[in-house]
Amino acid sequence: MSKTGQDIYSFTASIFPICRSLTGNGVRETLAMINEYISETGLNLNIYEIPTGTQVFDWTIPKEWEIRAGYIEDENGDKIIDFLDNNLHILGYSTPIDRWVDLEELKKNIYTQPEQPDVIPYVTSYYRERYGFCMSEIQKNSLRPGKYHMYIDSELRDGSLTYADLVIQGKSDQEIMITSYICHPSMANNECSGPAVLAELIKYVNAMENRRYTYRFVLNPETIGAITYLSKKYQHLKEKLVAGVVLSCVGDDRAYSIIESRYADTIADKGLKNILSHHGNVYNYSYLSRGSDERQYNAPGIDLPVVGFCRSKYGEYNEYHTSADNMDLVSPEGFQGSYDVMTEWIRAMEINDYYKVTVLCEPQLGKRGLYPTISQKGSYNEVKAMTDFIAYADGKNDVFDISNIIGIPVKDIIPIIEKLFEAGLVEKRLVNFKD
């Protein structure tokens, strides 16, 4: 494993403690830390603030939420739970409260995950004002009759929703988009992993020479943030976007997953499926299993070529949306795997075209130094991949098609293409994949 996986893991650990929500300073603090992480590139995220009450398609930007403290204490002044110990203890977007109540009343405002009795659940109430607390079912059942102090120091006020983007120019104005979300509190895989891998990919793309595509990186609160971004950019994206990927839950090391676009017929689908087919345990989920920002990018009338990429898919692993989604769930190896998949996909997209051999019938590779000069049993194996590529380089197949047919990963086809180009044996039939 390279050092990259460890770097991503360490950065994830640094942003894990921040209390994020749809709006507020947790989002801004996270974006500031990402800017610091990518500072070696000389690039900075462009950060935008959209005021409360702004209409974004069918939605309205909500009030900004700020939380300063929250706890439940008993009659002896002992803290039962405290926001400072775990920010999942407070219902997301909770209104303020300062009341003494009996146990029966207290339990009406406590949320647990009964089927997972030892975890704190992640619970929110974004669009209806209420207050509440979260704890494990075990802890709730251990509470004794008596008086309890419910205290939440929070505020809902007119403010703004924050999102960010960064565009790295290529030779073409056609774009590849990589996006993730920043709206959950302390959950490692479900929240922190996507932005952390995205930040490392900014470094990777910035270091690429002779970029074919322009790369657009987007960070926003999930759902309404993507809707807000599309309200500003969807006409541009409909014209320019070739393919996009939503990064979510990319830090564990259990499996790989793709969530297809609405009809599973885009170059983003074909490309990512091809790359993942050479990476072991893979699950293909249809668009019917959607749940993150691929929903908005594929919505009718928007219709962008965007897929979702996860390790274990959100909603499909036990730790999801609980306190068990912590730094023990993710690993440097898990991050390295996700990074490797994404960089392979980027490299493949960069070279993907329809290729056609330039000579009729079978080309003579030996005179071009591409075939062993001694012919004996076994000597043909080393050029089998090259001859198989040539066999299907008829101008009808792109690189992903040929890779699927001959069973060779695109990363191993790239040097073959380079050799054949140098020998003048293939040419590109350039295709606008946007069309």
N, C-alpha and C positions, 0 to 999 in steps of 0.2 A: 504493500500500500504506500502511495506517495504521501508527502507531507500535507497535501491539500485537504484530505479528509479530516486530519487533526485540526487544521486551521479553521475549517468550517465548524467543527464541533466546538472549538474554543470560542468562536464568535457567537454561536448559538447560546452557549452558557452565559455570555456577557449580556445578551438581551433577554434572557429567560426571566429575570426577576421583575421586569417592567410590567406595570398594570396598564394594558391597552384596552381600548374599547372602540366603538364606531368612530368616536371623536375624542379629542382631548390631548393633553400633553404627553400621554403615554405613546401615542402615535408619533408625535413630533420628536420625542426623545429617541425613539427607535430609528426614525429616518436620519436624525443627526448622527447616530452611531454608525449607521450604514455609510453615510458620507465620510466619516472618519476612517472606516474600514477600507474604502476604495480610494482614499486620498492619494495613494501612490500613483494612481493613474492620471492624476491631474484633472479628473472629472468630478462633477457634482450633480447630485439629483436636483432636478427642478421641482420645487415644492409649491403646491397650490392650496389655497384656502377658499372654500366655497361656503358662503354665509348660510346660517340657519334660515329656513323658509324658502330657499331657492328651489324652484321646480326643476326636476331632472326627469324628463319623460313623465311617467305616471307617478313618480315618487316625489317626496319633499324632504329636503335636508333637515334632520331633526335638531333639537337643541344639543348643545355641547354638554357633556357630562364630566364633572370633576369630583373625585372622591379623595378625601384627606384622611379619614379614619373610620373604623367601624368595629364593633365588638358586641358580645353578649357577656354580661357579668352577673354573678349570683349575689345573694344578699350579703355575703362576706367580702365582696369586692374582688373575688377571684374571676379572672377572665376565662370564660368557657371556650370561646373562639375569638380570634383577633385578626383583622385584615392584615396587620403587619406580619403575622406568621405565615399566612397564605392568602393571596389576593382572590382566590376562588371562594373564600368564605362569604363574600358579599355578592348578592344578586346583581348581575350586570345592569347598569343604568338605574340602580336603586335610588329612590327619593330619600331625603333625610328622615330620621326618626330619633326621638329621645323620650322613651317611655318605660315605665316599670309595669310589668304584666305578670300574671300567673302562668304556670307551666302550660295549661291548656291553650291559652291565647298565644303564647310563644310558639308552640308547635305548629300553629296555623301559618306561621311565617318562616318556617324552616323547610328547605328542600333537601332531599336525600336521593340516593340511587339504591332503592331497596334490594334489587337483585345483585348489587355489588356493595355489600354493607360496610366495607372498610375503606371506601374512597369518598372524597369530596367531589360532588358533581359540579360541572360548569353550567350555570343557568343564567339566562338573560331575560330582560323585559324591555326591549328597545322602544316599542311603539305603544305601550300602555304604562302609565305611571303607577308604580307600586314599590314597596320596599320588601326586603327579604334577606335571609341568611342561608348559607349552605354548609352542611357538615355531613359526616358519615352517618349511616343508619345506626351503626353501633353506638356512636356518641349520642345521637338523639335519644336512643332507647335507654341510655344510662342516666339521663337527666332526672333529678328527683323533684318532687313537688316543692313549690316555694315561689318566691318572687324573683324576677329576672329583669335586668336592665337592657333594653334594646337600644343601641346607639349607632347611628350612621351619620357621619358628617360629610354630606355630599351636596352637590348643587347641579341643577339643570338650568341652563341659561342660554340666551342667544349667543351664538359663537360661530363656529365653522366646522366643516368636515375637511380633513387634510388628506391629500394624496400626492404622489410624486411620479415623475417619469424621467427617463434619460435616454437620449437618442445618440447612437454612435454611427456616423455616416459611413456608407460603403460606396463602391463604384456605381451601384444602381440605387435608385430611389425606391425600389421595391423593398418591402420590409419583412423581417422576422421579429415576432414579439414574444417576449418571455415575461410572465407576470406572476405575482403572488400577492397575498393579502396580509395586512397588519391591523388586526382588530381584536385579537384574543389576548387574555392575560397569560399567566404563566403555565403554558403547555408547550412542551418542547417539540414534539413531532407535528402536531396539528397547527401550531402557530409559528414557532421560531424557525423551523427547518427550511420552509420555502424562501423567506427573505434572505436567509444566510446563504443558501446555495445560489440564489439569484445574484447576491453581491459578489460572490466568487466568479460567477459567469461574466459579470461586467469586466472583471480583470482579464479574463480569458479572451473575450471578444476584443477588448481594447488592444491586446498584444498581437492579435492576428494581423498578418500582412496581406495586402491586396484583397481586402474584404469585398466579396461580390455584393452582398446584401447590406442594407442599412438595418441596424438592430435597435429595437425599441424595448426598453425595460420599464415595467409599470408596477408600482406598489400602491395598493389602495385598501381601505376597509372592504371586507367581503360583501358581496351583493350590492348594497347601495353605492359603494365606492366604484365598483365596475360600471354600474348604471350611470353614475356621475361622469366617469371618464368617457364612456361612450356618448353621452349627451354632448360632449365637447369635440370628440374625435372620430365618431363613427363614419362620417362621410369620407374623411381622409383614409381611415383604415379600410373601408370598402374598396377604395381605389388602389391602395398600395400594399395591403397585407397579403403576403404569400402563405404564411403559416404562423401559428402561435401555439404556445404551451402555457398552461396554468400549473404552477408548481404548488403542491400541497402534500404534507405528510411524507417528506422525502428523506427522513433521517434514520429510520429503523433499517434492519437488515434481513427482514423476513421474506420479502417478495418484491416484485415490480408490478405496477398496474398502469393501464391506460384507460381513460374514460373517453370514449369516441365522440367525435362531433355528431351533429344531429342525424346525418345520413351516413356517417363513417366513410365518406367518399373524398376526403381532401388529401392533399399532399402531406399535411401534418399527420393524419391518420396513418397513411401508408409508410411514411418515413419512420415515425416513432415505433410502429409495430415491427418494422424490419429490424431496427436497432435492438429492440427488446427481445426479439426472437433468438438472439445470440447471448442473452444474459440470464439464462436459467429459469427460475420459478416466476412465471408471468401470468397475470390475469387480465383478460380483455373485458371491460365493462361497456355495455352499450350506453347511449345517451339517456336511456330510461333510468340509469343508475346515477345520473348527474347529481351534484350537490354543492359544487363550488362555483367559481366565476365562469366556468365553461357554459353555464346556463345563460348568462347575459350575452356572451359573445356569439352564441349560436341562436339567440332568440329570433323568431320570425321577423323579417324586415332588417335585422342586423346581419345574420347569416355569414359570419366570419369563419375562416378555416382554423379553428382553435380546438385543441384537445386538452384533457387533463392528464397530468403525470404524477403518480404517487409511488412510494414503496408500498406499505400496507395502505389500502384505500381508506379514506376518512369514513367513519361510521361502521367499518368492518372489523376493527380490532378493539379488544376489550377496554383498553386504556383510554380510548377516544373520549374527549370532553369530560375528563376526570383528572383528579390530582395524580393519578398513576401515569399520566402522560408527562413524565418528568425526564430529567437528563439521563436517567438509567435506561430509558426506552430507546434513545438514539445512541449512535456510536460513530466514531471516525470511519469505520468500515462501511456503515450504512451511507454516510454522506459521500464517501469516496465513490461508491457504486452509482449513486444518483448523479454526481458530477461527471463520471465517466460516460454514462448514458447520454447526458445532455451535450457534452462536448463532442461525442461521436455523432450525435444528431446534427449538431451545428456544422461539423466538417462535411457530413454527407449532404446536407442541404446546399452547402457552398459549391460542391462539385456536381450536383445532380443535374443531368441533362440527358437528352437522348443521343446515344453515340452510334456511329455507323462506320463500319470498316471501309477503307478507301480503295481496296483492290477487289477484283472479281475472283471468285473461287477461294481456295484456302491460301492465305499468304505464306510465303517462305520465311519463317522466323530465323532460320540458321544464318542466312546471309546478313541479317541485321543484328546478329549477336544475341538473339533472344531464345535460342534453342541449343541444347547440348550438341557438341560436334561429334560426340561418340554416342552411338545408339545401341543400347542394350537394355535388358530387362530392368525396369525401375527408373531409368533415366528420364522417362516421359512424365513422371509424377510431378516434378518441380515446375513444369510449365502447363500442367493440366488446367489450373485455374485461369491462366492466360488464354489458352485455346478455347476454354468454355466461355469466357467473356466474349471473345471474338465471334463465337458461334451465334451469340444472341445480340451482338452489336449490329443490328440490321436497321436501325433508325426507328424501330417501333417500340423499343423498351427503354425506360430510363434506368438509372443506376439501381434504384430500389427493385425494379422489376427483375433485372438481371441477377441481382443478389439473391432474390427469392427463388429464382429458377435454378441457379447453380449451387446454392447453399453456401456461399462464401460471404462473410461479413463485409459490409461496405468499407470498413477500415482497411481490410486486406485487398480490396479492389482498387483503392486509390493509387497505390504504387504501380499497379498493373496499367492503369490508365495513363499515368505519367510516362511509363516506358513506351507504351504504344504511341502516344503523342510524339514523343521524341523521335521515334522511328517513322513517323508519318503514316501510321497504319490505321488510325481512327480520326474521325472528325466529329465535331458536335453538330447536332441538329437543334440549334437553340430554340427553346420553347419558353414562352412566358407563362410560368406556372401560376401567375396571378389569374390568367384567363382560363 
